[in-house]
Amino acid sequence: MDQLYYNDSPAFTTWVIENDLLEEPFVVIDVGVQGGPHPCWKHLKDKVRIFGFGCGPRSHRRVERAKGIK
């Protein structure tokens, strides 16, 4: 899968964070969470909350067995 465009020097985001303009943290829901959060979120520093969840193959098999699915 191709990566989405990633700006490693987001001037506007940097300005917003440096001037403490976010009243509440930015919330990211990462479905799948393979490889950890994308590096783009680092620019929000302590103004981001990342919640990730996913089901890898081993976990998926355990869920299937627990539900009686083959």
Order of alpha helices (4+ residues) and beta strands (2+ residues): alpha-beta-beta-alpha
